Amino acid sequence: MLKKHWPVITLGLVLLAGLLAPFADKSTAPGFYVEVLLGGLMAGVLYSLVALGFALIFKARCCWRLQSWWYWPG
């Protein structure tokens, strides 16, 4: 199993080392890295919500277009 998933395990170890490096080295403030991590997560959540909104709007337009064949407003 280790032979099959070695890229994923290696990436996980590298990311873990990158997250723990500021705490081991006292040259930079670890709060900065936590702030950047949380900012990135919040930006990702906002992008996903915008994409979900676009998907819902386009689905609703498709249904409205189908209904407009039977009912013409105006």
Secondary structure, DSSP 8 states (H G I E B T S, - for coil): -TTTTHHHHHHHHHHHHHHHHHHH-TTS-HHHHHHHHHHHHHHHHHHHHHHHHHHHHHHHHHHHHHHHTT----
